[in-house]
Amino acid sequence: MRRVLGLVLIGLGVALLVLAPMVRFYAVPKLSVAPLDLDPNNTSDSAGTVATVVDLPTGTEKNNVELKSTRRTKADVTASQQAGNNIGVYDSFSVISLASDPTGKPYLPASPERYAFDRTTAIMAATAGANVGGVPITDAMIGTDTVMPLKFPFNAQKKTYSVFDTSIMKGAPADFLGEEAVQGLNTYKYEQKIPDTVIGKQGSADVHYQNDTLFWVEPVTGQVVNGYSIAKQWLTNPDGSAGLVLLDGKIGFTPQEVTDSVNQAKTNSSKLNMVSSVLPVASLVLGILALVGGILLVRRPDASTL
């Protein structure tokens, strides 16, 4: 009986030892992917009071205007599957409206965004019709290491990332600033500073743009749980004088959006930590104990033979 029990423990120990690396190196990569089952009815909400914004119908500047931004994102499952190679395709659309307008009618023009990206590293790809407002995203714009602006990589690192900006239509450095708790959740904080850049023309005037964006990222999942942008767009007349200010202000996650994002990130990161750390270690330890115990039982003489 002791020998039979020993052989069972040896078999169990071997199975657990095989399971440990399988969970760590096979199951974890399969789980560390951006989802394709996004609910398009879910929104990401931002708000802020901008110092200056242009009133498009009159072409005049308005001051201290409260704005809100509502973003909806859905996955194109068919395009993602056709692209293969772990590519995800997201369609995203953000509407900026007056906070006082209950209808959510667009106040500033917004462009649809379509991103193709590696679902684990978040690195963008110029495929599957990726574009911003109909302008194709090309290899020249993103190079080989630019990540999408909606999500950082799984297992984000304490380093500088090139993050795509839709106004300059290319990646710009987002520097790691340090670790910071957001509602009890440990995050990595990054800052992307885009200096004064001419991004186009409006009539004979140059359109200038600059931006300072901060991201708070849960590192295990790469989810952005808080963030804001201090952006400015303005015109420069042909003689070099300052023209109309199109936008000058700060817009960031609403308090409720931060809470919702933190709760979601806590849940998802806990699941990944369980699979990537707890289960492999537990399987390894239990496997060794079962294997050693089984060997000892098999080698020990049975009482009936004495």
Secondary structure, 3 states (H helix, E strand, C coil): CHHHHHHHHHHHHHHHHHHHHHHHHHHHHHHCCCCCCCCCCCEEEEEEEEEEEEECCCCEEEEEEEEEEEEEEEECHHHHHHHCCCEEEEEEEEEEEECCCCCCCEEECCCCEEEEEECCCCEEECCCCCEECCEECCHHHHCCCEECCCCCCCCCCCCCEEEEECCCCEEEEEEEEEEEEECCEEEEEEEEEEEEEEEEEECCEEEEEEEEEEEEEECCCCEEEEEEEEEEEEEECCCCCEEEEEEEEEEEECHHHHHHHHHHHHHHHHHHHHHHHHHHHHHHHHHHHHHHHHHHHHHCCCHHHC
